[in-house]
Amino acid sequence: MIELIPAIDIIDGKCVRLSQGDYGSKKVYNENPVEVAKDFEAHGIRRLHIVDLDGAASHHIINYKILDQIAGHTSLIIDFGGGIKSDEDLVIAFENGAQMATIGSVAVKDPELFNSWLTRYGSEKIILGADVKDNRIAVNGWKEESPMELMPFLKSYTEKGVTKVLCTDISCDGMLEGPSIPLYKDIITEFPDLHLIASGGVSSLDDIRKLDEAGIPAVVFGKALYEGRISLKDLVCYL
């Protein structure tokens, strides 16, 4: 059964969502991300994906205090991404309660550093972030498009020991128009042993059902919850 991972995206300490990674489209849904996380846990959620959007657009982790507060007030298993660009950033994330870290930009721009983290912390704690736009990997809060194509990027890192990948189709993210199921099927076909976490576009419980039927191991979603398209009570059959 597919694993459900709600997302909390943070700007200025608040729970927000963007559309297609556009910071100009920011919409604040809650001033208190800790209360959002506690509500998720109260409804049976066990995993949480936190994105430091301020950090993603800069060169270091910024909203680590929110991470610490959520970790301190819930027992959720948290993976954290956004702004992790150095050894210090990664240590800050883990020391403030993240059990896993999602790393994207460093994997593109500094493979040697990423591989050192994979060796030091292990594939259970390091998730490869693969944010895709027109089949190319985007970095730095999706502000830059790299020349690297998705499948070779995944192949290079699965050969080095990566077992978990969070793949976001940027064109779908925050649009509530459905996820890129054909893309995720292609990835699973090419890398059948990969723990693939799909992200972007989930608009309804039916989208989650389709991802489950396609054999996708896990899904990150947020806007559909915040916009009331999916209620936490709807998710009980998957928890």
N, C-alpha and C positions, 0 to 999 in steps of 0.2 A: 504493500500500500504506500502511496506517495506520502512523503514527509512534508508537513505544512510549516512554512517559516515566514511569519509576518515580518514586515520591515518597518523600522523606525528611522527615518531620514532626519538629520538634525542640522539646522542653521540657527545661529544665535541662541542655542540652547532650547529651541522649540521644535516640535514635531511638524515637519512640512512634507510636501510632495512637489516634484517638478514634472513637466511634460517634456519627454525626449531629452532630458538632461539640461533643459534651458533654465538657467537661474532666474531669468526674467519672468518665468511662469510660476514662480514660487507661490504656494498657497499654504498658509499656516492652519493646521488642523487642531493642534492642542499646544497650549503654552507649557504643559508639564509632561514630558515624555515618560517620566517614572510612572505616572498614573496610567498612561496608555499600556505600558509593559505589565503593570499589576493586573489590569483588566484582561489582557491576553492570558496571563497565567491563571486567573480565576476561572476562565472558560476552558481550561485544559491544554492550552498551548504549552509546549515544552522548549521550543527553539525560537531564537530571535536573531534577526539580522539587523545590525545597527550600522548606518552609514553617516560618517562625519562629512557632510557636504562642504562645510567650511574648510576642513582639512584637505578634501579631495581637490579643491580649487587652489590650494596653497602648497607649501612645501613641507608641511609638518602636521602632526596630529593636533587638533584644537579642542574638540568637545569631549575630552577624556573624563572630565568630571561628571558628565551625564552618564557615561558608561559606568563609572564607579557607583553612582547612585542607583542605577537600575540593577546592577549586579548585587548591590548591598540590600536592596529591598525585594528582590525576587530570587527564585532558584532556577531561573531560565538559563538554558545553555546558549551562550551568546557568541556569535561570530561578528567581528568588527572590521570595518573597512573605511578607507578614506583618509588620506594624509599620511599613511605609513610609508615613509621614504627613507628611513634610517634605522640602524640598530636601536637607537634610543627610542624612536617612535614605537617600534615593535615591543620593546620592554615595557613602555608606558601602557600600551594596550593590554598586555597580559597582566601587568601588576594591578590594573584597574578593573579586572574581572572578565576580560574576554577569554574564552576557552579556545577560540580559533580566530585566525586573522585572514581576511580576504585581501590578497595582494594582486594588483593589476599593473599599475604604472611601472613599478620597479622591475617586474618580470619582463617588461618590454625594454626599458631603458638601461637596466643594470642586471642582466641575467646572472652575473657572478654573485652579486649580493643576494638575489632571490635564491639561488641554489645553495648558498651558505646557510640561509634560514631553513630551507627544506632539510638540509643535513642536520642542523642543530636542533630543530624543534620537531621534525618528523612530519609525514604527510597527513597525520590526523589533525594537526594544529594549523597547517598552512594550506589555505584554499587558493587556488589560482583564479584570479578574476579575469574573465574574458569578455570584455564589453565590445560589442560588434556593431559596426556601422558600414553597410555596403560591403560586407564580408571582410572588412579590415578592422583591426584592433584599435580602439580609441583609448586615450590615456588622459591623465590630469583632469579628472572630473568631466571627461568626454569633450574637453575643449580642443584636444589635438587628435588627429587621425594619424596613426602610424602606417608605414608601408607593409606591415606584417599581416598576412592573411590568416584567417581563423584556423583552418585545419592544420597547416604546418606548425603554427604556434602551439596548438594542443599536442601535436605529435612530439615536438621537441621536448616538451615538459613531461608528458607521460613517460617518455623514455628515461627521464631523469628521476622518476619516482612520484610525480604528482598523481594523486588518486581522487582528489575532489576539485571540481571546477564549477564556479558560479558564472553562468553565461547569460548576459543580458543583451537582448536585441534592442538597441537604442531607439530604433524607429518605432518600436511598440511601447516603450516604457512610458507609463503614465497616461497612455492614450485610451485605455479601457476598450480596446478594439480586438482583443484576443491575442494569445501568445503565438510565437513562431514555431508551431508544432513541427512542421517539416524540417526546420533547422535543427531542432533538438533530436528528431528521429535520425537525421543524417549523422549527428555527433555520436549517438548511441550505437548506430550501425558500425561506424568507423572505430569506436572505442568502447566495446561492450562491457568492459570491466570498470569503466569510469563512473564515479558517483557524481552524476550531473545534477546541478541545481539550476533549474530554469528560472528566468526572471524577465519580467516585462510583459505588459499587455493583459494580464489576467483581469477579467471584467465580471466574472460570474462563477457560481459553483460549477456550472457546466464546463467552463474552461479547465478547472481543476480536474474534473472527471475525465476530460479528454486527454489531459497530460498523463493522468494515472493509467488510462487505457493504452496510451502509447508507450508505457513502460519507463517513463521518466521518474527517477528516484525521489526527487524533491523539487519544491517550488517556493520561490520567494514572491510575495505579493504584498501590496499595501494600499494603493489608492482605492481599489474596489471595496476594501473594508471601510476606509475613511469616508467614502462617498455613499456608503450604505447599500452598495450593490450586493455585498455579501455580509451576512451577520455572523458573529462568532458562534451563535447557536446553530447556524447552518452547517458548521464544520464538524460537528460532533461525530458524524459517521466516519471521519478520517482520523479521529484522535483516540 
